[in-house]
Each structure stands twice: as C-alpha cells, then as structure tokens.
Amino acid sequence: MRYLMALFFGVASALQGQVVEAQITEVVPKDLYLEAGGRQVTVILRGKSLQSLRQVQVLRQGQQVRAIYSRLGTASENRRTVSFIANTTCPLVADYQVIVTLSDGTPIVLPLSLAVVKVGDPKATLPDTATLAEAADVKAGRRIVVAEPLAPVVTATIPAPLVIPPDGKLQKVLIQGKNLKEITEVRVRKSGSPPRYKGAQGLLPFRKILDGVEVEVVAATTTAVGTEFILDLLVKRYLAASVLMKVGYPDEKKAEIVPVQQSNVIPLIPVPGP
C-alpha cells in the first residue's frame, strides 16, 4: 500500500493531484511510549482543518496493529487529540507508524515516534512540551509536569503588596504574570490550610485580561486585620500559581508594582475535588 507522506507541514495531496487543506503542524508529545497492558495515553495534534480527519490507525511493517487501540478525539479550532491503548500482547518494539486518514481517503503519516514498553517504564510519561491546559487534558487528574517557560507564573499584583481593607466592600485586584490566559478558576483559602476544595468552595469571580486576571474579593468587617489568605489560580483542577493576600489597610505610598515571591512550583499537582 502506498502512502503519500505529509510530515511536519502536514499538507496532504491525493495521488490524483487534488490538494486537501488539512495541516498538522505539531504533535505533542512527538515521542510516545505506550505501556503494554497499561493506561490510555493521549497525544495532541496542532494545526488547521483537523475536523477533516476521519480515522487513525497504527501500522507496523505495513500491517495494521490490532493490539493497539487508537481513537480520534473531538476536533476544536486548532487542535485534536488521539488516544492509544496497547494490550499485553503488543510487541515491545519502537517501529510503529501512525496514520490518519482524511475524509476523502487521503492518508497522512503523523510526525510521531511510537514505541511500546513494559508497564512502569519511566519513559512512559508526558514530556514538557505541552502547555498546562493541554497536559491537564491528557493526564486527566494525574500528577503532571510542564516546562518552566510554559508554566503559569505570577510576577506582580495591583495593589502591591496585595492588601485589602476589612470594609465589606467589593475590591478588584489585578494579578499579572506569564501564561495566565489558561487559568480556569480562582479560589481562596486561609493561609496554612491545604488547597482542598469541594464544589464551589472558595470560588471567586474573575475575568482574564491581556497579561493576567482581575479578581473580585471582599473582606468582611469582622475579619481581623492581619489575617492572611491564599488566592489559588487553577487550570482544570490543577494548582498553577498561588498569591498571598492580607487583610489590612494598604499603604498609599506603596503603589508601585513589586514582584510576587510566592508563585507556582513545578511539578504541578491536581487539586482534590469532592
């Protein structure tokens, strides 16, 4: 069987010369290790017109490998997932090839290296090329690691330091940093308590802005001056960054932006739910 390879640039051309405008610009991770008899693993395709992908299959030496189950996920604007499971009979080799097929039957060879390893092999982990939001989709509640350049990091707050008065009035505080556009929740807890939330516990209204998030907070008139809280920024139940907030009366002379010392640490861990 002949396959017209459309690798990293992903433009598939049919044998008759017809051009299909499907593009796969990146696969995350590009090196995939499946555990034979282990858990499902998902890769992320980035590109354009990925809704035109209709089928995925794994080949070895030109033959379909039925010991590896593969499934296309739902397509979004610029990304699509592909999930794999290898059963216990799958050979522990590294010469597998992954093919996706367009709606007109045109095959595309993914720029993906796929190997099957024993259960527990340390290579069978998600690499650090995924963003936190993508890693959260892939790992589905398990511990994840993202590269430092891709991790959400808080660099400053307004006001700075982050101090709000106990007057019962709504305050809008600004949290600035890098990669904060992926934040999906902001929650608050008492300083010293673990980040464990049930339902809507501690959930705060917020909106995303160009370089951070604007959060609405209120300190009751009965809250003692000096009480400390932690604002947790989450991405799909993963703790991404934390900011210290105190109750008190801000010093008007300290209006300049100062760096936040307490920010996210890597690796990132899932926050327990109900």
Secondary structure, 3 states (H helix, E strand, C coil): CCCCCCCCCCCEECCCCCEECCEEEEEECCEEEEEECCCCEEEEEEEECHHHEEEEEEEECCEECCCEEEEECCCCCCEEEEEEEECCCCCCCCCEEEEEEECCCCEEECCCEEEEECCCCCCCCCCCCCCHHHHHHHHCCCCECCCHHHCCEEEEEECCCCEECCCCCEEEEEEEEECHHHCCEEEEEECCCCCCCCCCCCECCEEEECCEEEEEEECCCCCCCCCEEEEEEEECCEEEEEEEEEECCCCCCCCCCCECCCCCCCCECECCCC
